[in-house]
Amino acid sequence: MKKIFKNEKETLVFAEKFAKTLHGGEVVALVGELGAGKTVFTRGLARGLGIKERIQSPTFLLMKIYKVSPSTGLPRRQAGSGHKIKTLVHVDAYRLSGAGELVGIGILDWFGRADAVTVIEWADKVQELLRGEKVIKIKMELGEGEEERKIEIIGN
């Protein structure tokens, strides 16, 4: 599926709706050049899951974990094992020299968890970790206009 968004707001709204299609256990692999909208997409995804915290790219932290607030009242899809999505794991691989750094901080503990969704910005830098049927690759590109973005969803 390919989409073109005229501005940041359209990207946020799309990502918010996209979040509602997730069941838990997915790894959302975001790829694209600097400024293509990876963090904006993650903000919308978080909002769609009911996360109220401000989402910033964890460039220096590498990984940030957000808890989904149970009091948001937003409907959630049940994951296969009956759990609801309770956690968003946000990773920024921009400064990494390899996937081993993410393994070292416990990223594999989050992959496939029915109560979590993992989003990885700059996922192309750690693609050797991204095997499996629950990986959703999202390719993001700058568009024609200053705020326009092109998004292609590849996989599940």
C-alpha positions in Angstrom: 0.0 0.0 0.0 1.4 3.4 -1.0 0.1 6.7 0.4 1.0 10.4 -0.1 0.4 12.9 2.7 0.3 16.6 2.2 1.4 17.6 5.7 2.4 16.3 9.1 -1.2 16.3 10.4 -2.2 13.8 7.6 0.7 11.6 8.5 -0.3 11.7 12.2 -3.9 10.8 11.5 -3.0 7.9 9.2 -0.6 6.5 11.8 -3.2 6.9 14.5 -5.7 4.8 12.4 -2.9 2.3 11.6 -2.3 1.7 15.3 -5.8 0.5 15.7 -5.1 -2.4 13.2 -2.3 -3.8 15.4 -2.9 -6.8 17.6 0.4 -6.9 19.6 3.7 -8.6 18.9 4.3 -6.5 15.7 7.7 -4.9 14.9 7.1 -1.8 12.8 10.3 -1.2 10.9 10.6 2.4 9.7 13.1 3.3 7.0 13.7 6.5 5.2 16.0 9.5 5.0 16.5 12.1 7.7 13.3 14.2 7.9 11.1 11.7 6.1 8.6 11.5 9.1 9.6 8.5 11.0 9.2 10.1 14.4 6.0 11.9 13.3 4.6 8.5 12.3 5.6 7.0 15.7 3.8 9.9 17.4 0.6 9.1 15.6 1.0 5.4 16.3 1.4 6.2 20.0 -1.6 8.5 20.0 -3.6 5.7 18.4 -2.6 3.3 21.2 -3.7 5.9 23.7 -0.3 7.1 24.9 -0.4 10.6 26.2 3.3 11.2 26.7 5.3 13.4 24.3 7.0 11.1 21.8 10.6 12.1 20.9 13.1 10.0 19.0 15.3 8.2 21.5 18.5 8.9 19.5 20.8 8.9 22.4 18.8 6.6 24.7 18.4 4.1 21.8 15.2 2.7 23.3 12.3 4.2 25.2 9.4 2.3 26.6 5.9 3.8 26.9 3.0 2.3 28.8 -0.4 2.4 27.2 -2.8 4.1 29.7 -5.7 1.9 30.6 -7.8 4.9 31.3 -7.9 6.3 27.8 -11.1 4.5 27.0 -9.9 3.8 23.5 -10.9 0.4 22.1 -8.0 -2.0 21.7 -7.8 -5.1 19.7 -7.1 -8.3 21.6 -3.8 -9.9 20.8 -3.8 -13.6 19.9 -3.2 -14.7 23.5 -6.0 -12.6 24.9 -3.7 -9.7 26.1 -4.2 -6.1 25.2 -1.4 -4.0 23.9 0.1 -2.4 27.0 3.5 -1.2 25.8 5.0 0.7 22.9 8.8 0.1 22.6 10.4 2.9 20.5 13.9 2.4 19.2 16.1 4.7 17.2 18.9 2.8 15.4 20.4 5.9 13.7 23.6 6.0 15.8 24.2 2.3 16.0 27.1 0.5 14.4 25.2 -2.8 14.3 22.3 -4.8 15.6 24.4 -6.2 18.5 24.0 -3.0 20.4 20.2 -3.4 20.4 20.5 -7.1 21.4 22.7 -5.9 24.3 20.0 -3.7 25.7 17.3 -6.4 25.5 15.4 -5.6 22.3 14.8 -9.3 21.6 12.8 -9.6 24.8 10.2 -7.3 23.3 9.9 -8.9 19.9 6.7 -11.0 19.5 5.3 -10.1 22.9 1.5 -10.1 22.6 1.2 -7.1 24.9 3.7 -4.9 23.1 4.4 -3.2 19.7 7.9 -2.3 18.8 8.7 0.6 16.5 12.3 0.9 15.1 13.4 4.1 13.3 16.3 3.5 10.9 15.4 -0.2 10.9 17.6 -0.8 7.8 20.6 -0.5 10.1 19.5 -3.6 12.1 17.6 -5.5 9.4 19.3 -8.8 10.4 17.1 -8.8 13.5 14.0 -8.3 11.6 13.0 -11.7 10.5 9.5 -13.1 11.0 5.9 -12.8 10.0 5.0 -9.9 12.3 7.5 -7.4 10.9 5.8 -4.5 9.1 8.2 -2.5 7.0 7.2 1.1 6.3 9.3 3.0 3.8 9.1 6.8 4.1 10.3 9.4 1.6 10.2 13.1 1.2 7.6 14.2 -1.3 7.3 17.0 -3.9 6.2 19.8 -1.6 8.1 20.8 1.6 5.7 19.0 3.9 4.6 16.2 1.6 5.6 12.6 2.5 5.3 9.3 0.7 4.7 6.2 2.7 4.7 2.6 1.5 3.7 -0.2 3.8 5.4 -3.5 2.9 4.5 -6.7 4.7 1.6 -7.6 7.1 
